[in-house]
Amino acid sequence: MAANETNKADITFFHPDLLEHRDGAPYLKGYRCKNCGQLDFPKLSPCPNCWGEEFETVKLSTSGKLYSVTDIFIGQAGMQTPYIFGYIDFPENLRIFAQLEGEPGSFQCDEEVELTAGEIRKNRDGLPLISYKFKKKSSATPPDLHRHYKT
């Protein structure tokens, strides 16, 4: 048996303990300590607040506000540059570090972003690694078609 036949292909889905992607709508999993109620992302065990070791999984909000952002032009091996990272503040009082989907220079602090799943880089076999990312929040309000016309 050849050496490369014994190696399994690299995973193609990252962070199954953090990201749920069933039925089309992805969401992040927070972990709430059953002893003191502290919510963390990712899970910290034991709980840094009370040292508890039992947690319940909590579905986190799918949108938040961009706290900080940076465009990366010379980056990590395996990641096609440029790419964007940022910290997102969630309504649950969590701040999450994540890759952003979009063009460099297109994000600003305090901008609303929403969760998506997508390729974060290629694995050692050249296959896409899929994980959580954030993109600009799509407008829920349809454009006012009448504002350009005089009445």
N, CA, C and O atoms as a GROMACS GRO file, in nm:
protein
  604
    1MET      N    1   0.084  -0.118   0.000
    1MET     CA    2   0.000   0.000   0.000
    1MET      C    3   0.089   0.124   0.000
    1MET      O    4   0.181   0.134   0.081
    2ALA      N    5   0.062   0.215  -0.088
    2ALA     CA    6   0.141   0.337  -0.098
    2ALA      C    7   0.117   0.426   0.023
    2ALA      O    8   0.010   0.421   0.083
    3ALA      N    9   0.217   0.506   0.059
    3ALA     CA   10   0.208   0.592   0.178
    3ALA      C   11   0.091   0.689   0.169
    3ALA      O   12   0.023   0.713   0.269
    4ASN      N   13   0.066   0.744   0.050
    4ASN     CA   14  -0.042   0.842   0.040
    4ASN      C   15  -0.180   0.777   0.046
    4ASN      O   16  -0.278   0.847   0.067
    5GLU      N   17  -0.189   0.645   0.028
    5GLU     CA   18  -0.318   0.576   0.038
    5GLU      C   19  -0.359   0.560   0.184
    5GLU      O   20  -0.478   0.546   0.213
    6THR      N   21  -0.264   0.561   0.277
    6THR     CA   22  -0.298   0.545   0.418
    6THR      C   23  -0.345   0.676   0.480
    6THR      O   24  -0.411   0.675   0.583
    7ASN      N   25  -0.311   0.789   0.418
    7ASN     CA   26  -0.355   0.919   0.470
    7ASN      C   27  -0.497   0.947   0.426
    7ASN      O   28  -0.532   0.932   0.309
    8LYS      N   29  -0.580   0.987   0.521
    8LYS     CA   30  -0.716   1.026   0.486
    8LYS      C   31  -0.714   1.168   0.433
    8LYS      O   32  -0.626   1.247   0.466
    9ALA      N   33  -0.812   1.200   0.349
    9ALA     CA   34  -0.824   1.336   0.298
    9ALA      C   35  -0.853   1.430   0.415
    9ALA      O   36  -0.923   1.394   0.510
   10ASP      N   37  -0.799   1.550   0.406
   10ASP     CA   38  -0.821   1.653   0.507
   10ASP      C   39  -0.970   1.684   0.516
   10ASP      O   40  -1.043   1.668   0.418
   11ILE      N   41  -1.016   1.727   0.631
   11ILE     CA   42  -1.157   1.758   0.648
   11ILE      C   43  -1.198   1.874   0.557
   11ILE      O   44  -1.115   1.957   0.522
   12THR      N   45  -1.323   1.878   0.520
   12THR     CA   46  -1.371   1.985   0.435
   12THR      C   47  -1.473   2.072   0.508
   12THR      O   48  -1.528   2.165   0.448
   13PHE      N   49  -1.499   2.044   0.635
   13PHE     CA   50  -1.590   2.128   0.713
   13PHE      C   51  -1.523   2.155   0.847
   13PHE      O   52  -1.499   2.063   0.925
   14PHE      N   53  -1.495   2.281   0.873
   14PHE     CA   54  -1.427   2.321   0.996
   14PHE      C   55  -1.528   2.349   1.106
   14PHE      O   56  -1.642   2.387   1.078
   15HIS      N   57  -1.488   2.332   1.228
   15HIS     CA   58  -1.560   2.377   1.346
   15HIS      C   59  -1.703   2.323   1.361
   15HIS      O   60  -1.794   2.402   1.381
   16PRO      N   61  -1.726   2.194   1.351
   16PRO     CA   62  -1.862   2.144   1.370
   16PRO      C   63  -1.914   2.169   1.512
   16PRO      O   64  -2.035   2.166   1.535
   17ASP      N   65  -1.823   2.193   1.608
   17ASP     CA   66  -1.865   2.224   1.744
   17ASP      C   67  -1.905   2.370   1.759
   17ASP      O   68  -1.962   2.408   1.862
   18LEU      N   69  -1.877   2.454   1.658
   18LEU     CA   70  -1.908   2.597   1.664
   18LEU      C   71  -2.015   2.639   1.565
   18LEU      O   72  -2.090   2.733   1.591
   19LEU      N   73  -2.023   2.571   1.453
   19LEU     CA   74  -2.113   2.610   1.344
   19LEU      C   75  -2.208   2.497   1.310
   19LEU      O   76  -2.166   2.384   1.287
   20GLU      N   77  -2.335   2.528   1.308
   20GLU     CA   78  -2.437   2.433   1.264
   20GLU      C   79  -2.487   2.482   1.130
   20GLU      O   80  -2.518   2.601   1.114
   21HIS      N   81  -2.495   2.393   1.033
   21HIS     CA   82  -2.536   2.434   0.899
   21HIS      C   83  -2.633   2.330   0.844
   21HIS      O   84  -2.602   2.257   0.751
   22ARG      N   85  -2.751   2.325   0.904
   22ARG     CA   86  -2.855   2.233   0.858
   22ARG      C   87  -2.972   2.313   0.805
   22ARG      O   88  -2.997   2.425   0.850
   23ASP      N   89  -3.042   2.257   0.712
   23ASP     CA   90  -3.163   2.318   0.656
   23ASP      C   91  -3.138   2.458   0.602
   23ASP      O   92  -3.227   2.543   0.608
   24GLY      N   93  -3.019   2.483   0.549
   24GLY     CA   94  -2.992   2.606   0.478
   24GLY      C   95  -2.946   2.725   0.559
   24GLY      O   96  -2.866   2.803   0.508
   25ALA      N   97  -2.992   2.744   0.681
   25ALA     CA   98  -2.958   2.863   0.758
   25ALA      C   99  -2.851   2.831   0.863
   25ALA      O  100  -2.879   2.762   0.961
   26PRO      N  101  -2.728   2.880   0.844
   26PRO     CA  102  -2.623   2.850   0.942
   26PRO      C  103  -2.642   2.930   1.071
   26PRO      O  104  -2.699   3.039   1.069
   27TYR      N  105  -2.594   2.875   1.181
   27TYR     CA  106  -2.590   2.950   1.306
   27TYR      C  107  -2.471   2.903   1.389
   27TYR      O  108  -2.424   2.790   1.376
   28LEU      N  109  -2.424   2.993   1.474
   28LEU     CA  110  -2.313   2.962   1.564
   28LEU      C  111  -2.368   2.907   1.694
   28LEU      O  112  -2.477   2.943   1.738
   29LYS      N  113  -2.288   2.819   1.757
   29LYS     CA  114  -2.327   2.757   1.883
   29LYS      C  115  -2.249   2.820   1.998
   29LYS      O  116  -2.126   2.812   2.003
   30GLY      N  117  -2.320   2.884   2.089
   30GLY     CA  118  -2.261   2.930   2.212
   30GLY      C  119  -2.277   2.821   2.317
   30GLY      O  120  -2.353   2.726   2.298
   31TYR      N  121  -2.204   2.834   2.426
   31TYR     CA  122  -2.210   2.735   2.533
   31TYR      C  123  -2.233   2.807   2.665
   31TYR      O  124  -2.151   2.887   2.708
   32ARG      N  125  -2.348   2.775   2.729
   32ARG     CA  126  -2.385   2.837   2.856
   32ARG      C  127  -2.357   2.740   2.970
   32ARG      O  128  -2.400   2.625   2.968
   33CYS      N  129  -2.283   2.790   3.069
   33CYS     CA  130  -2.253   2.709   3.187
   33CYS      C  131  -2.383   2.681   3.263
   33CYS      O  132  -2.458   2.774   3.294
   34LYS      N  133  -2.410   2.554   3.294
   34LYS     CA  134  -2.531   2.518   3.366
   34LYS      C  135  -2.525   2.559   3.513
   34LYS      O  136  -2.628   2.566   3.580
   35ASN      N  137  -2.404   2.586   3.563
   35ASN     CA  138  -2.389   2.624   3.703
   35ASN      C  139  -2.411   2.774   3.725
   35ASN      O  140  -2.488   2.813   3.813
   36CYS      N  141  -2.343   2.859   3.646
   36CYS     CA  142  -2.349   3.004   3.670
   36CYS      C  143  -2.418   3.083   3.559
   36CYS      O  144  -2.450   3.200   3.577
   37GLY      N  145  -2.441   3.019   3.443
   37GLY     CA  146  -2.511   3.087   3.335
   37GLY      C  147  -2.423   3.166   3.239
   37GLY      O  148  -2.475   3.228   3.146
   38GLN      N  149  -2.292   3.166   3.259
   38GLN     CA  150  -2.203   3.242   3.169
   38GLN      C  151  -2.208   3.180   3.029
   38GLN      O  152  -2.201   3.059   3.013
   39LEU      N  153  -2.220   3.268   2.928
   39LEU     CA  154  -2.224   3.226   2.789
   39LEU      C  155  -2.089   3.254   2.725
   39LEU      O  156  -2.035   3.363   2.738
   40ASP      N  157  -2.034   3.154   2.655
   40ASP     CA  158  -1.904   3.168   2.589
   40ASP      C  159  -1.910   3.116   2.447
   40ASP      O  160  -1.992   3.031   2.413
   41PHE      N  161  -1.822   3.169   2.364
   41PHE     CA  162  -1.798   3.120   2.228
   41PHE      C  163  -1.651   3.141   2.199
   41PHE      O  164  -1.603   3.254   2.201
   42PRO      N  165  -1.578   3.033   2.173
   42PRO     CA  166  -1.616   2.893   2.177
   42PRO      C  167  -1.630   2.845   2.322
   42PRO      O  168  -1.612   2.922   2.416
   43LYS      N  169  -1.662   2.718   2.337
   43LYS     CA  170  -1.678   2.661   2.470
   43LYS      C  171  -1.545   2.664   2.544
   43LYS      O  172  -1.442   2.623   2.492
   44LEU      N  173  -1.550   2.713   2.666
   44LEU     CA  174  -1.433   2.714   2.754
   44LEU      C  175  -1.461   2.618   2.868
   44LEU      O  176  -1.556   2.637   2.944
   45SER      N  177  -1.380   2.514   2.880
   45SER     CA  178  -1.405   2.414   2.983
   45SER      C  179  -1.277   2.391   3.062
   45SER      O  180  -1.174   2.355   3.004
   46PRO      N  181  -1.281   2.408   3.192
   46PRO     CA  182  -1.399   2.442   3.271
   46PRO      C  183  -1.441   2.587   3.252
   46PRO      O  184  -1.367   2.667   3.195
   47CYS      N  185  -1.560   2.620   3.302
   47CYS     CA  186  -1.611   2.758   3.294
   47CYS      C  187  -1.512   2.850   3.365
   47CYS      O  188  -1.475   2.824   3.479
   48PRO      N  189  -1.468   2.958   3.298
   48PRO     CA  190  -1.371   3.047   3.362
   48PRO      C  191  -1.429   3.129   3.477
   48PRO      O  192  -1.355   3.192   3.552
   49ASN      N  193  -1.561   3.128   3.492
   49ASN     CA  194  -1.626   3.204   3.597
   49ASN      C  195  -1.643   3.123   3.726
   49ASN      O  196  -1.616   3.172   3.836
   50CYS      N  197  -1.688   2.996   3.712
   50CYS     CA  198  -1.720   2.917   3.833
   50CYS      C  199  -1.654   2.779   3.834
   50CYS      O  200  -1.671   2.704   3.930
   51TRP      N  201  -1.582   2.745   3.730
   51TRP     CA  202  -1.516   2.616   3.715
   51TRP      C  203  -1.614   2.501   3.688
   51TRP      O  204  -1.579   2.384   3.701
   52GLY      N  205  -1.738   2.536   3.651
   52GLY     CA  206  -1.836   2.434   3.616
   52GLY      C  207  -1.795   2.359   3.490
   52GLY      O  208  -1.720   2.411   3.408
   53GLU      N  209  -1.843   2.236   3.477
   53GLU     CA  210  -1.805   2.154   3.363
   53GLU      C  211  -1.924   2.103   3.283
   53GLU      O  212  -1.907   2.017   3.196
   54GLU      N  213  -2.044   2.154   3.312
   54GLU     CA  214  -2.162   2.114   3.236
   54GLU      C  215  -2.214   2.236   3.162
   54GLU      O  216  -2.228   2.344   3.220
   55PHE      N  217  -2.244   2.216   3.032
   55PHE     CA  218  -2.284   2.328   2.945
   55PHE      C  219  -2.404   2.289   2.862
   55PHE      O  220  -2.425   2.172   2.831
   56GLU      N  221  -2.483   2.388   2.828
   56GLU     CA  222  -2.589   2.368   2.732
   56GLU      C  223  -2.554   2.447   2.606
   56GLU      O  224  -2.495   2.555   2.614
   57THR      N  225  -2.591   2.394   2.491
   57THR     CA  226  -2.566   2.461   2.364
   57THR      C  227  -2.674   2.565   2.340
   57THR      O  228  -2.793   2.537   2.359
   58VAL      N  229  -2.634   2.684   2.298
   58VAL     CA  230  -2.726   2.795   2.274
   58VAL      C  231  -2.709   2.842   2.130
   58VAL      O  232  -2.597   2.865   2.085
   59LYS      N  233  -2.820   2.856   2.059
   59LYS     CA  234  -2.816   2.911   1.923
   59LYS      C  235  -2.795   3.062   1.934
   59LYS      O  236  -2.876   3.132   1.994
   60LEU      N  237  -2.685   3.111   1.876
   60LEU     CA  238  -2.653   3.254   1.884
   60LEU      C  239  -2.723   3.331   1.772
   60LEU      O  240  -2.768   3.273   1.674
   61SER      N  241  -2.732   3.462   1.790
   61SER     CA  242  -2.786   3.550   1.686
   61SER      C  243  -2.707   3.530   1.558
   61SER      O  244  -2.591   3.489   1.561
   62THR      N  245  -2.769   3.558   1.446
   62THR     CA  246  -2.701   3.541   1.318
   62THR      C  247  -2.648   3.674   1.264
   62THR      O  248  -2.596   3.679   1.152
   63SER      N  249  -2.659   3.780   1.342
   63SER     CA  250  -2.603   3.908   1.298
   63SER      C  251  -2.547   3.983   1.417
   63SER      O  252  -2.580   3.956   1.532
   64GLY      N  253  -2.460   4.078   1.386
   64GLY     CA  254  -2.397   4.159   1.489
   64GLY      C  255  -2.339   4.285   1.427
   64GLY      O  256  -2.362   4.315   1.310
   65LYS      N  257  -2.264   4.358   1.508
   65LYS     CA  258  -2.206   4.484   1.465
   65LYS      C  259  -2.055   4.470   1.461
   65LYS      O  260  -1.994   4.419   1.555
   66LEU      N  261  -1.995   4.517   1.353
   66LEU     CA  262  -1.851   4.506   1.334
   66LEU      C  263  -1.779   4.601   1.431
   66LEU      O  264  -1.798   4.722   1.426
   67TYR      N  265  -1.698   4.544   1.518
   67TYR     CA  266  -1.623   4.621   1.618
   67TYR      C  267  -1.491   4.672   1.559
   67TYR      O  268  -1.455   4.789   1.578
   68SER      N  269  -1.420   4.584   1.488
   68SER     CA  270  -1.295   4.624   1.423
   68SER      C  271  -1.277   4.538   1.299
   68SER      O  272  -1.336   4.431   1.286
   69VAL      N  273  -1.195   4.588   1.207
   69VAL     CA  274  -1.175   4.518   1.081
   69VAL      C  275  -1.034   4.544   1.030
   69VAL      O  276  -0.979   4.652   1.051
   70THR      N  277  -0.976   4.444   0.963
   70THR     CA  278  -0.845   4.463   0.901
   70THR      C  279  -0.840   4.386   0.769
   70THR      O  280  -0.888   4.274   0.759
   71ASP      N  281  -0.781   4.449   0.670
   71ASP     CA  282  -0.758   4.386   0.540
   71ASP      C  283  -0.618   4.327   0.540
   71ASP      O  284  -0.523   4.392   0.583
   72ILE      N  285  -0.605   4.204   0.493
   72ILE     CA  286  -0.478   4.134   0.494
   72ILE      C  287  -0.435   4.111   0.350
   72ILE      O  288  -0.507   4.049   0.271
   73PHE      N  289  -0.316   4.161   0.316
   73PHE     CA  290  -0.266   4.148   0.179
   73PHE      C  291  -0.149   4.051   0.168
   73PHE      O  292  -0.124   3.997   0.061
   74ILE      N  293  -0.078   4.027   0.277
   74ILE     CA  294   0.028   3.926   0.282
   74ILE      C  295  -0.010   3.836   0.398
   74ILE      O  296  -0.004   3.878   0.513
   75GLY      N  297  -0.051   3.713   0.368
   75GLY     CA  298  -0.113   3.634   0.472
   75GLY      C  299  -0.059   3.496   0.489
   75GLY      O  300   0.050   3.461   0.444
   76GLN      N  301  -0.138   3.418   0.556
   76GLN     CA  302  -0.108   3.282   0.595
   76GLN      C  303  -0.103   3.190   0.473
   76GLN      O  304  -0.178   3.208   0.377
   77ALA      N  305  -0.015   3.093   0.479
   77ALA     CA  306  -0.006   2.993   0.373
   77ALA      C  307  -0.139   2.921   0.360
   77ALA      O  308  -0.204   2.889   0.459
   78GLY      N  309  -0.180   2.896   0.237
   78GLY     CA  310  -0.305   2.826   0.212
   78GLY      C  311  -0.425   2.917   0.198
   78GLY      O  312  -0.533   2.872   0.160
   79MET      N  313  -0.407   3.045   0.226
   79MET     CA  314  -0.517   3.140   0.215
   79MET      C  315  -0.486   3.238   0.102
   79MET      O  316  -0.379   3.300   0.100
   80GLN      N  317  -0.579   3.251   0.011
   80GLN     CA  318  -0.560   3.341  -0.102
   80GLN      C  319  -0.581   3.485  -0.054
   80GLN      O  320  -0.685   3.517   0.003
   81THR      N  321  -0.483   3.570  -0.078
   81THR     CA  322  -0.492   3.710  -0.037
   81THR      C  323  -0.551   3.790  -0.152
   81THR      O  324  -0.540   3.748  -0.268
   82PRO      N  325  -0.612   3.903  -0.125
   82PRO     CA  326  -0.635   3.958   0.008
   82PRO      C  327  -0.756   3.893   0.074
   82PRO      O  328  -0.843   3.838   0.007
   83TYR      N  329  -0.760   3.901   0.206
   83TYR     CA  330  -0.876   3.857   0.282
   83TYR      C  331  -0.896   3.953   0.398
   83TYR      O  332  -0.811   4.038   0.425
   84ILE      N  333  -1.009   3.940   0.465
   84ILE     CA  334  -1.049   4.037   0.566
   84ILE      C  335  -1.087   3.963   0.694
   84ILE      O  336  -1.155   3.860   0.689
   85PHE      N  337  -1.042   4.016   0.808
   85PHE     CA  338  -1.084   3.964   0.938
   85PHE      C  339  -1.142   4.076   1.021
   85PHE      O  340  -1.111   4.193   0.999
   86GLY      N  341  -1.226   4.040   1.116
   86GLY     CA  342  -1.281   4.140   1.204
   86GLY      C  343  -1.334   4.078   1.332
   86GLY      O  344  -1.348   3.956   1.344
   87TYR      N  345  -1.363   4.165   1.428
   87TYR     CA  346  -1.432   4.126   1.551
   87TYR      C  347  -1.575   4.174   1.540
   87TYR      O  348  -1.600   4.289   1.503
   88ILE      N  349  -1.670   4.086   1.573
   88ILE     CA  350  -1.812   4.119   1.564
   88ILE      C  351  -1.871   4.113   1.703
   88ILE      O  352  -1.855   4.015   1.775
   89ASP      N  353  -1.942   4.222   1.742
   89ASP     CA  354  -2.013   4.225   1.869
   89ASP      C  355  -2.153   4.170   1.849
   89ASP      O  356  -2.227   4.213   1.760
   90PHE      N  357  -2.190   4.073   1.933
   90PHE     CA  358  -2.320   4.008   1.927
   90PHE      C  359  -2.413   4.062   2.034
   90PHE      O  360  -2.367   4.110   2.138
   91PRO      N  361  -2.545   4.056   2.011
   91PRO     CA  362  -2.641   4.099   2.113
   91PRO      C  363  -2.628   4.022   2.245
   91PRO      O  364  -2.668   4.072   2.350
   92GLU      N  365  -2.573   3.902   2.239
   92GLU     CA  366  -2.556   3.819   2.360
   92GLU      C  367  -2.435   3.861   2.444
   92GLU      O  368  -2.395   3.788   2.534
   93ASN      N  369  -2.378   3.976   2.415
   93ASN     CA  370  -2.262   4.029   2.487
   93ASN      C  371  -2.138   3.942   2.465
   93ASN      O  372  -2.060   3.918   2.557
   94LEU      N  373  -2.122   3.896   2.341
   94LEU     CA  374  -2.005   3.821   2.299
   94LEU      C  375  -1.937   3.896   2.187
   94LEU      O  376  -2.003   3.964   2.108
   95ARG      N  377  -1.806   3.886   2.178
   95ARG     CA  378  -1.729   3.943   2.067
   95ARG      C  379  -1.658   3.826   1.999
   95ARG      O  380  -1.581   3.754   2.063
   96ILE      N  381  -1.685   3.808   1.870
   96ILE     CA  382  -1.636   3.692   1.796
   96ILE      C  383  -1.542   3.737   1.684
   96ILE      O  384  -1.572   3.830   1.610
   97PHE      N  385  -1.428   3.669   1.673
   97PHE     CA  386  -1.330   3.694   1.567
   97PHE      C  387  -1.366   3.606   1.448
   97PHE      O  388  -1.387   3.486   1.464
   98ALA      N  389  -1.371   3.666   1.328
   98ALA     CA  390  -1.410   3.587   1.211
   98ALA      C  391  -1.359   3.649   1.082
   98ALA      O  392  -1.325   3.767   1.077
   99GLN      N  393  -1.354   3.566   0.980
   99GLN     CA  394  -1.323   3.613   0.846
   99GLN      C  395  -1.448   3.680   0.789
   99GLN      O  396  -1.560   3.638   0.814
  100LEU      N  397  -1.426   3.786   0.710
  100LEU     CA  398  -1.536   3.859   0.648
  100LEU      C  399  -1.536   3.832   0.499
  100LEU      O  400  -1.430   3.820   0.437
  101GLU      N  401  -1.653   3.824   0.441
  101GLU     CA  402  -1.668   3.798   0.299
  101GLU      C  403  -1.698   3.930   0.228
  101GLU      O  404  -1.801   3.992   0.254
  102GLY      N  405  -1.610   3.972   0.139
  102GLY     CA  406  -1.628   4.097   0.067
  102GLY      C  407  -1.497   4.147   0.012
  102GLY      O  408  -1.396   4.076   0.014
  103GLU      N  409  -1.498   4.269  -0.035
  103GLU     CA  410  -1.380   4.331  -0.094
  103GLU      C  411  -1.302   4.409   0.012
  103GLU      O  412  -1.363   4.473   0.098
  104PRO      N  413  -1.169   4.405   0.007
  104PRO     CA  414  -1.090   4.487   0.100
  104PRO      C  415  -1.130   4.634   0.089
  104PRO      O  416  -1.157   4.685  -0.020
  105GLY      N  417  -1.133   4.699   0.202
  105GLY     CA  418  -1.170   4.840   0.208
  105GLY      C  419  -1.319   4.865   0.207
  105GLY      O  420  -1.362   4.980   0.211
  106SER      N  421  -1.400   4.760   0.202
  106SER     CA  422  -1.545   4.779   0.191
  106SER      C  423  -1.618   4.774   0.324
  106SER      O  424  -1.738   4.803   0.330
  107PHE      N  425  -1.549   4.737   0.433
  107PHE     CA  426  -1.613   4.728   0.564
  107PHE      C  427  -1.572   4.845   0.652
  107PHE      O  428  -1.462   4.898   0.638
  108GLN      N  429  -1.662   4.885   0.742
  108GLN     CA  430  -1.634   4.991   0.838
  108GLN      C  431  -1.682   4.947   0.975
  108GLN      O  432  -1.777   4.869   0.987
  109CYS      N  433  -1.616   4.997   1.078
  109CYS     CA  434  -1.660   4.969   1.215
  109CYS      C  435  -1.803   5.018   1.234
  109CYS      O  436  -1.846   5.115   1.172
  110ASP      N  437  -1.875   4.950   1.320
  110ASP     CA  438  -2.016   4.975   1.353
  110ASP      C  439  -2.112   4.933   1.243
  110ASP      O  440  -2.232   4.959   1.254
  111GLU      N  441  -2.064   4.870   1.137
  111GLU     CA  442  -2.150   4.823   1.030
  111GLU      C  443  -2.215   4.691   1.072
  111GLU      O  444  -2.153   4.609   1.140
  112GLU      N  445  -2.341   4.672   1.032
  112GLU     CA  446  -2.411   4.547   1.062
  112GLU      C  447  -2.364   4.438   0.965
  112GLU      O  448  -2.354   4.460   0.845
  113VAL      N  449  -2.335   4.320   1.021
  113VAL     CA  450  -2.293   4.205   0.942
  113VAL      C  451  -2.377   4.085   0.982
  113VAL      O  452  -2.434   4.080   1.090
  114GLU      N  453  -2.383   3.987   0.892
  114GLU     CA  454  -2.461   3.867   0.919
  114GLU      C  455  -2.379   3.742   0.887
  114GLU      O  456  -2.287   3.744   0.805
  115LEU      N  457  -2.415   3.635   0.954
  115LEU     CA  458  -2.346   3.508   0.942
  115LEU      C  459  -2.371   3.444   0.806
  115LEU      O  460  -2.481   3.449   0.752
  116THR      N  461  -2.267   3.384   0.754
  116THR     CA  462  -2.277   3.300   0.636
  116THR      C  463  -2.175   3.187   0.653
  116THR      O  464  -2.091   3.192   0.742
  117ALA      N  465  -2.183   3.088   0.570
  117ALA     CA  466  -2.082   2.982   0.569
  117ALA      C  467  -2.015   2.986   0.433
  117ALA      O  468  -2.080   3.006   0.331
  118GLY      N  469  -1.884   2.967   0.432
  118GLY     CA  470  -1.813   2.970   0.306
  118GLY      C  471  -1.670   2.925   0.322
  118GLY      O  472  -1.625   2.891   0.431
  119GLU      N  473  -1.600   2.924   0.211
  119GLU     CA  474  -1.462   2.878   0.209
  119GLU      C  475  -1.373   2.977   0.284
  119GLU      O  476  -1.374   3.097   0.256
  120ILE      N  477  -1.296   2.926   0.378
  120ILE     CA  478  -1.201   3.010   0.450
  120ILE      C  479  -1.059   2.990   0.398
  120ILE      O  480  -0.975   3.080   0.409
  121ARG      N  481  -1.032   2.873   0.341
  121ARG     CA  482  -0.904   2.845   0.278
  121ARG      C  483  -0.912   2.707   0.214
  121ARG      O  484  -1.016   2.642   0.221
  122LYS      N  485  -0.803   2.664   0.153
  122LYS     CA  486  -0.795   2.529   0.096
  122LYS      C  487  -0.722   2.439   0.195
  122LYS      O  488  -0.634   2.484   0.269
  123ASN      N  489  -0.759   2.311   0.196
  123ASN     CA  490  -0.688   2.216   0.281
  123ASN      C  491  -0.564   2.164   0.207
  123ASN      O  492  -0.535   2.209   0.096
  124ARG      N  493  -0.493   2.072   0.267
  124ARG     CA  494  -0.368   2.023   0.208
  124ARG      C  495  -0.391   1.948   0.078
  124ARG      O  496  -0.298   1.928   0.000
  125ASP      N  497  -0.516   1.904   0.054
  125ASP     CA  498  -0.550   1.835  -0.070
  125ASP      C  499  -0.606   1.929  -0.176
  125ASP      O  500  -0.645   1.885  -0.284
  126GLY      N  501  -0.608   2.059  -0.146
  126GLY     CA  502  -0.661   2.157  -0.240
  126GLY      C  503  -0.812   2.170  -0.240
  126GLY      O  504  -0.870   2.236  -0.327
  127LEU      N  505  -0.877   2.106  -0.142
  127LEU     CA  506  -1.023   2.113  -0.131
  127LEU      C  507  -1.061   2.231  -0.040
  127LEU      O  508  -0.984   2.266   0.049
  128PRO      N  509  -1.178   2.290  -0.061
  128PRO     CA  510  -1.217   2.404   0.023
  128PRO      C  511  -1.251   2.362   0.166
  128PRO      O  512  -1.318   2.260   0.187
  129LEU      N  513  -1.204   2.440   0.263
  129LEU     CA  514  -1.245   2.424   0.402
  129LEU      C  515  -1.357   2.524   0.427
  129LEU      O  516  -1.340   2.644   0.407
  130ILE      N  517  -1.470   2.473   0.470
  130ILE     CA  518  -1.589   2.555   0.491
  130ILE      C  519  -1.605   2.583   0.640
  130ILE      O  520  -1.593   2.492   0.722
  131SER      N  521  -1.630   2.708   0.674
  131SER     CA  522  -1.653   2.746   0.813
  131SER      C  523  -1.739   2.871   0.817
  131SER      O  524  -1.794   2.914   0.716
  132TYR      N  525  -1.751   2.929   0.936
  132TYR     CA  526  -1.831   3.050   0.950
  132TYR      C  527  -1.754   3.172   0.903
  132TYR      O  528  -1.633   3.182   0.921
  133LYS      N  529  -1.828   3.263   0.842
  133LYS     CA  530  -1.776   3.391   0.796
  133LYS      C  531  -1.890   3.491   0.817
  133LYS      O  532  -2.002   3.454   0.851
  134PHE      N  533  -1.860   3.617   0.796
  134PHE     CA  534  -1.964   3.719   0.803
  134PHE      C  535  -1.958   3.805   0.678
  134PHE      O  536  -1.852   3.825   0.619
  135LYS      N  537  -2.073   3.855   0.639
  135LYS     CA  538  -2.084   3.943   0.523
  135LYS      C  539  -2.170   4.063   0.562
  135LYS      O  540  -2.237   4.061   0.665
  136LYS      N  541  -2.168   4.166   0.478
  136LYS     CA  542  -2.252   4.282   0.504
  136LYS      C  543  -2.397   4.237   0.514
  136LYS      O  544  -2.442   4.152   0.437
  137LYS      N  545  -2.469   4.295   0.609
  137LYS     CA  546  -2.608   4.258   0.628
  137LYS      C  547  -2.690   4.311   0.512
  137LYS      O  548  -2.681   4.428   0.475
  138SER      N  549  -2.769   4.221   0.454
  138SER     CA  550  -2.853   4.264   0.343
  138SER      C  551  -2.968   4.348   0.396
  138SER      O  552  -3.020   4.323   0.505
  139SER      N  553  -3.005   4.446   0.321
  139SER     CA  554  -3.109   4.538   0.363
  139SER      C  555  -3.243   4.466   0.366
  139SER      O  556  -3.283   4.402   0.268
  140ALA      N  557  -3.313   4.477   0.479
  140ALA     CA  558  -3.444   4.415   0.492
  140ALA      C  559  -3.553   4.505   0.434
  140ALA      O  560  -3.664   4.460   0.406
  141THR      N  561  -3.521   4.631   0.417
  141THR     CA  562  -3.618   4.726   0.366
  141THR      C  563  -3.601   4.740   0.215
  141THR      O  564  -3.492   4.772   0.168
  142PRO      N  565  -3.708   4.716   0.138
  142PRO     CA  566  -3.694   4.733  -0.006
  142PRO      C  567  -3.674   4.880  -0.042
  142PRO      O  568  -3.722   4.967   0.030
  143PRO      N  569  -3.605   4.908  -0.151
  143PRO     CA  570  -3.582   5.047  -0.188
  143PRO      C  571  -3.713   5.118  -0.219
  143PRO      O  572  -3.808   5.057  -0.266
  144ASP      N  573  -3.715   5.248  -0.191
  144ASP     CA  574  -3.832   5.330  -0.220
  144ASP      C  575  -3.827   5.366  -0.368
  144ASP      O  576  -3.748   5.450  -0.410
  145LEU      N  577  -3.912   5.301  -0.445
  145LEU     CA  578  -3.910   5.320  -0.590
  145LEU      C  579  -3.965   5.456  -0.631
  145LEU      O  580  -3.940   5.502  -0.742
  146HIS      N  581  -4.040   5.520  -0.543
  146HIS     CA  582  -4.106   5.646  -0.577
  146HIS      C  583  -4.021   5.768  -0.544
  146HIS      O  584  -4.057   5.879  -0.583
  147ARG      N  585  -3.913   5.754  -0.475
  147ARG     CA  586  -3.837   5.870  -0.431
  147ARG      C  587  -3.771   5.945  -0.546
  147ARG      O  588  -3.738   6.062  -0.532
  148HIS      N  589  -3.752   5.880  -0.661
  148HIS     CA  590  -3.687   5.944  -0.774
  148HIS      C  591  -3.787   6.015  -0.867
  148HIS      O  592  -3.746   6.082  -0.962
  149TYR      N  593  -3.913   6.002  -0.839
  149TYR     CA  594  -4.014   6.060  -0.926
  149TYR      C  595  -4.087   6.172  -0.854
  149TYR      O  596  -4.117   6.161  -0.736
  150LYS      N  597  -4.116   6.278  -0.926
  150LYS     CA  598  -4.195   6.388  -0.870
  150LYS      C  599  -4.341   6.350  -0.877
  150LYS      O  600  -4.384   6.288  -0.974
  151THR      N  601  -4.416   6.387  -0.777
  151THR     CA  602  -4.559   6.356  -0.778
  151THR      C  603  -4.640   6.477  -0.816
  151THR      O  604  -4.763   6.469  -0.822
   0.00000   0.00000   0.00000
